Amino acid sequence: MGDENAKKIFIAIPAFNEEKVIQDVIKEVRAAGYRNIVIVDDGSSDNTQQKAAEMGVVAIKHKINRGKGAATKTAIEACKLLDADIIVTMDGDGQHDPKDIDNLISPILTEGYEVVLGSRLKNPQGMPGYKIIQNKIGNMLTWFLFGLWVTDSQSGFRAYSRHAAEVINTRGDRYEYDSEVIREIYVYKLKYEEISIKVRYTEYSMGKLHKQSLMNGIITLYKMLWRLIS
């Protein structure tokens, strides 16, 4: 699709220590037809921001590592300041296929949806078994805590209308952010849809130390529970 004349479509990408792949990610997004790109370097110790800036995109850097959720929120806020009509969030490690962006934004453009969630579990071919189990557990906990069932509550590949980006207000700065968005969809009765997305698991992406793990999952659950009672 890539029609930015009718709607200003921005791609928001949080990134942490992704200097090896961030330029390839940007090239792929452009090859898919999208040129409005915002990268938020979440306090990397490498040259992620510099590598992104060399590609001519908006490249912002947190002075310290604040978490994936915080970086995603900063990227979304930047897109809003740049008058985005639709904002697509995706990871900066190359796992997401930018060719899926068309499918993510289509329900917003043509059917009036306000949030479109990319789901790995609609077609989990090639997805490691332990990650499928982790995600299903996450889905059940998200449903139990927030009252809305989705097939992939932890996916970072999502599209938002301008209205959705304005009303969604999360407190979490790390991995709990993705689940808190589901709560906001429920609270504000946002019209949403899930679509199947392709995820590319590589030796590089699977080796990232900051990726979600069992311990991170326990910490995420604790934070979600604490915010509900605090």
Buried (B, 14 or more C-beta within 10 A) or exposed (E): BBEBEEBBBBBBBBBBBBBBBBBEBBEBBBEBBBBBBBBBBBBBEBBBBBBBBEBEBBBBBBEEBBBBBBBBBBBBBBBBEEEBBBBBBBBBBBBBBBBBBBBBBBBBBEEEBBBBBBBBBEEBEEBEEEBEEBBBBBBEBBBEBBEBEBBBBBBBBBBBBBBBBEBBEBEBBBBBBBBBBBBBBBBBEBBBBBBBBBBEEEEEBEEBEBBBEEEBBEBBBEBBEEBEEE
